[in-house]
Amino acid sequence: MNLRRICVFCASSPGRAPSYRAAAAEFGRALGERGLELVYGGGKVGLMGALADGALAAGVRVTGVIPEALMAKEVGHRGLPDLRVVGSMHERKALMVELADAFVMLPGGFGTYEEFCEVLTWSQLGLHQKPCGVLDVDGFFQNLMAFFDHATAEGFVSQAHRDIVLCANTPQALLDRLAAWVPVATPKWIDRSET
């Protein structure tokens, strides 16, 4: 897989454990070590700020995409060379997907999960063939990965679709998995008329 730009979804808060901020900054630096670019939500606070600052310090080209409403609340990272202000969250997500070659989720809340699950769904529907990965900082996502496995075991997610979600607990390992990912044919939908 030829990766150039990685889109990262993560929290605008720092979380309780210092390891979350450290992992976000480390991920930004890891992009620089591989000559990759970063696309993210454009914030200067929380894990978003740590990610961007780590990337910028490593010489990474960073593109932030932020809705006007959040920019107006002074959470936009004004130190970015490329900060794109859009009209809505929908426009933000569409532009981030267009710009990126792969997607990564770091710890976060409902907005982070929603953004990542939307790109997963788009992959499932065949709207893109870009890898999707999770950085499991200190086991933060273990329960979510177990839930995805449970949904697969219960017949709500096909194994092929479950396999879309790559997971690792270090930035280097996750970037290796994203780079090695090979798109598979989208599984044929179940014909419900036969049941």
N, C-alpha and C positions, 0 to 999 in steps of 0.2 A: 504494500500500500504506500503510495507516495503522499506523505503528509507534509503540509506546509504551514497551515494555520489550525490551531486547536482552540475550540470554543469551550470555555469553562463556566459552569453554573455553580455558584456558591453563595454563602450567606453574606448579608450586609451587617451581621453582628459577629463578634469574635468568638462566641461560645464560651463555655466555662474553662475548659482546659487549654493551657498555653500551647499544647501540641497541635491544636487546630490551626492557629495562626502560623506556627512554625511550618506545618505541612503545606499551607497555601503558599508561603514565601518560597519554600523549597521547590514546589512545583513550578513556580515562575522561573526560578534559577535553572531548573532542569530543562525547561524549554530553550533557554539560552545556550546550554551546553550542546544542544542538538541543532541549533540554528533554526528553530521553529518560531512562529509568530503566535501571539495570543489575541483571541477575541473574547471579550467578557462583558459583563453588564455595566461597566463604566463607573462604578462606585469607588469612592475613596475610603470607605469605612469598612470595618469588620474584615472578614476573610477576603472580600473583594479587594480592599485596599492593600492587604498584605500580599496577595497574589500579584497585583499590578506592580507594586513597589519592588517585589522580588524580581519580577520579569524585567522591569526597567533597569534595575541595577545590573542585570546580566546582559544588557544590550539588546533585549528582545523588542521587536516592533510590536507595539500594543495598540489594539483598536478597541475602544470602549463604545458601547451602544446603550444609550440611556433615554428613557422617555422624558419629555418636557416636564411633567409633573414632579419627577424625582430630581431633575436638575434644579428646578425652582426651590426645592427644599435644601439646596446646598450640599447634596451628597455626591454630586458628580466630581470625578477626579480631574481637576483642571491642569494637572501636570502631564496629561497624556498628549502626545503629538497628534493623535487621531481620535477625537471624541465626537461621536456622531449623536446628535440629539434628534429623536424621532417623536412622532405624535402620540404613540400608544404602546402598550405592552405587546400587542399583536405585531405591530411594525417592528418592534425591537427583536422579537423572536424570529420573524421572517428574515430580517437582515442578518442576524447572527448565523442562522442556518445557511444562508446563501454564501456568507464569507468563509465558513469553516470547512475543513476536511475531516474533522473528527470532533467528538463531544465528550466532555469529562464532567462528572459530578463530584464535587467536594462536599463536606458537611454543610448542612443548611437546613432551612425550614420548608414550609409548604411551597413557597415560590420556586425554590431550587428543585424540589421533587417534581413540581408541575412542569417546569421547563424541560427537565431531563426526560420525564415520561412522555412528553409530547414528541420529542425527537425519536424516542423509541417507537412510538406509535407510527410516526411517519416512515420509519425504517420497515416496520412490520407491514405497512401498506404498500411498500415499494416506491415511496416518494423520494427516497434517497438511499444510497448504498455507502454510508459512511459509518465507521466504527463508533461505538458508544461505550465509554468506560467509567468505572466508579473507583475513586481513590478511598479505600477503606482505612481511614485514619483511626488508629487505636480501637478497631472493631466497631466503629460508629455505624457502619452499614450492615453488620452481620445479620441483624434481625430482618432487614429489608431483603437481603439476598435469600434468607431462609423463607421469607414470604413469597418471593418470586418462585422458589423451588416448590413451595406448597401449592401455589396457583397452577404450576405445571403438572404436579402430581394429581391434582384434582380435575385436570382436563380443561382449564380455562386459558392456559397459555401453552402453545405447542413447544416442543423441545427446541425446534429450530429457532423460534422466536426468543425463547429463554437464552439461547446461546448468543444472541445479539449482545447481551450485557456482559462486558468484560470487567473483571475486578482484580485489583492488586492492592497491596498495602504500602508500596513505595512509588514515588513518581517515576523512577527509572523503570521499574518492572511494568507499570501501567503503560508507559510510552512504548516499551518494547512490544507489549501485547497489541497496542493500537497499530503499530507499524507492521506487525506480522499478520494482521487480520485480513482474511480473504472473504469478500462478499459471497454469499450463497444465494441461490435462486430463492425467491420468495415462495414459500409453500403455497400450494393451491388451496384455496378456501374450501372448507367443508360444504358440500352441497346439502343443505338442510332439508331439501325436498325429499331426500331419500330416507330420512329418519322418521 
